[in-house]
């Protein structure tokens, strides 16, 4: 157990503590600052986010095609720790979180009826566009961001025995500086991005639990209720972390998968099944066909469309970047022994398809209800739309309660996993971080989520996310350069290219 308070821990925890205090003492000030900075970044650097995220995807895809893809994320001849089905289930579990439950209905219905990416709300074309752009936000680009961080960490950690730190992956680019002050600064940026990324997700979870209770039982939907929800869930998480109930968290993670599966099958079977299948099939083709154009779509001559891109696409790219150290470390830990090629294919494609099915089912059902005049789901608050869909079907109350339980268990497991990863990142990247460090991060995560909700609700969460992601995106770019440089050098040493030529 490592309980030592490192420099990275002290500085990053101190910065987050200042942010929380600032948000409590001067909420309007923090809201104004984050809004202004976010507006500047989204307006002036939106093009940068689009280009850099597409760059991450292209770097990952290169290793599907080159001979270097056969290099293992581990020692030569090392077998994978987990079977392929278990590994894939873990990947799905990493990406299937509060966000997917929160936006599963809310995003497609918003694109269809509230604010269309192509300015054609309520039309047949709007239905197709709604799913195509939802896939874009949750598909290959999202997993490309996660995958590149996980790939680089796994390569240096398991093949070259480097500590599991972001800074340790940059030695081929920064040299000895990666182990000095520069490396500590990089790790601090990674920690802050992770805290804000996880805290934002916890904030979404609290808002949706509150929204579900408000919709079902007329409980008030306000900050005070969200405070109570976060305090209760934090206490549950603290008990888990303090008693070391690792087995319990594993059981809870499996329960998440089971509850998600129940909700999915319920809506898929009771909902417009044929419409869902047809919409899924059509949307996949449209997504693949339009992927290059969507990847670079900034709408320089259309202010309204550009505002939509800032509110949705730029926000999502920032969210995935800020969340990527957490998810990346998790994926890296379960991918030891896989080849680079197998890793890239599975991480980019399999979870994306599962996510597409989820959105086609929940989003497609919401759109069908509204398009056929059965219910006006788009009139509900964002956090209530899922429960509005459930209310139109048999067992709707049961499904809503299951959804609230699912969000709660995701909340607990996300906080538990997040604090472990943050502990890992602030204790040298090795060993098991001590309880004190994990509990400190647990309190700071919950306090950060509350501070952001207090200063401006969902908008404050989104603003802070975009700000936090900017510096880490630069670090990710350096990670890509470092990885390509190191893998190419190793490929030459192993004579991989020469072997290919002889085989031909």
Helices and strands as residue ranges (DSSP letters): H 7-25, H 27-65, G 67-70, H 84-95, H 98-109, I 110-114, H 124-138, H 140-154, I 155-159, G 167-170, H 171-174, G 175-179, H 181-217, H 223-243, H 246-270, H 273-295, H 303-309, I 310-314, H 315-334, H 340-371, G 377-379, G 382-384, H 385-390, H 396-425, H 435-494, H 496-503
